[in-house]
Amino acid sequence: MAYPPPRTDSGPPPHLAGGRLTIDLDALTANYRLLAQRSAPAEASAVLKADAYGLGLAPAAWALWAAGCRRFFVALPHEGVALRAVLAEAEIFVLAGLFAVEAAAAYREARLIPVLNSQSDLSLWEAHGWDDERPRPCAVHVDTGMNRLGLTPERARALAEENALTGALTPILVMSHLACADTPGHPLNRRQLESFQSVRALFPQSESSLCNSAGIFLGGDFLCDVTRPGIALYGGTPVTGAANPMRVVATAETRVVQVRRAMAGETASYGATPLQRDSIIAVCSTGYADGYHRAASGAGVPLRQTAAKGFIHGQRVPVLGRVTMDLTLFDVTELGPDAVTVGDHIELFGPNMPIDEVAEGAGTVSYELLTSLGRRYHRDYVGGES
Ligand SMILES: *Cc1c(COP(=O)(O)O)cnc(C)c1O
């Protein structure tokens, strides 16, 4: 079934916003297709947790459905309910499991499939799961090395034996999660695969799933039946340090609201970062409240060796001094006088400033930059018409 494009929340209008965020839905679907190819013969699902990694659940879900994706993972029950309102027919898995007996009705009404992670999840779903053609459909998460969520392999084995007798649950998917998939040579990858393979054999009726974005690039046996890409859909590099094969989905730009000149020996921003030279400073109207992390702060700030950089008029420009809540200073001295003017925009990340480099400059990962974007940017959703 085709869906009409959902109403999208484009945030404040551009002339009232401190920055703009452009979200390219064609790039998103191209990324999905590439990941689906790399996943074959497995089927690629899509992970839409945390508001589609900050980029907007409804437009992302709709575009991915149009691109042929039929299975989706969210983290929390309320995200599953929101996704059901966008996609009536999708298969929706909730990674966090069931939470509490009070949540079961919402799972039933929205036809959500819990990923059962613990004994209490198992008991709750046996008592309160929904039935259609199949009783209490669920996914079973087995922990193979993260010590985060999931049954131990021993508990999974016991479950498989019990359930073969009682048929109380229909585990349509058995899954695990890799701890080091972005480091292809890490020995834990293979150990987790072997542990997972022995568990998955206990559930012959179920499909299996092991790979996040990075796992897909491990290929081979890792792929199992279903892959679960997240970050690579949204343009983040799946494998640390390797060339990024994904298209840019999100471009964040900040508005220049003032251009100042300051002399060597003066200071900039909180904590008074001393200026080493006569400087031209572009004052920009986004800050850490917009997910431009304070840790992206510039040279001269204690513990920061290198600042994150922005991009304007063909050049990279470093953050100067501390990032503040609503404002960030960029050192645009190298561009020369009058090159940058009020009303210009500096790209924070996008086609010219890869998000993974910015994340590195801020001591974090692309995931955190995307999911912290917040609601103050004006958002332009482009593409996705087909
Ligand atoms: C977030 C998550 C994914 C997606 O991971 P990416 O690294 O973003 O591709 C897959 N599986 C589980 C269990 C997750 O929590």
The ligand as an SDF file (V2000), in Angstrom:
LIG
                    3D

 15 15  0  0  0  0  0  0  0  0999 V2000
   20.6800    1.0350   17.6020 C   0  0  0  0  0  0  0  0  0  0  0  0
   20.6710   -0.4020   17.2880 C   0  0  0  0  0  0  0  0  0  0  0  0
   20.8980   -0.8400   15.9700 C   0  0  0  0  0  0  0  0  0  0  0  0
   21.3500    0.0890   14.8730 C   0  0  0  0  0  0  0  0  0  0  0  0
   22.7170    0.3590   15.0570 O   0  0  0  0  0  0  0  0  0  0  0  0
   23.5770    1.2650   14.0660 P   0  0  0  0  0  0  0  0  0  0  0  0
   24.9500    1.1740   14.5940 O   0  0  0  0  0  0  0  0  0  0  0  0
   23.0070    2.6490   14.1950 O   0  0  0  0  0  0  0  0  0  0  0  0
   23.4060    0.7370   12.6980 O   0  0  0  0  0  0  0  0  0  0  0  0
   20.7510   -2.1920   15.7090 C   0  0  0  0  0  0  0  0  0  0  0  0
   20.4260   -3.0720   16.6980 N   0  0  0  0  0  0  0  0  0  0  0  0
   20.2270   -2.6670   17.9720 C   0  0  0  0  0  0  0  0  0  0  0  0
   19.8950   -3.6780   19.0110 C   0  0  0  0  0  0  0  0  0  0  0  0
   20.3550   -1.3390   18.3110 C   0  0  0  0  0  0  0  0  0  0  0  0
   20.1970   -0.9570   19.5840 O   0  0  0  0  0  0  0  0  0  0  0  0
  1  2  1  0
  2  3  1  0
  2 14  2  0
  3  4  1  0
  3 10  2  0
  4  5  1  0
  5  6  1  0
  6  7  2  0
  6  8  1  0
  6  9  1  0
 10 11  1  0
 11 12  2  0
 12 13  1  0
 12 14  1  0
 14 15  1  0
M  END
$$$$
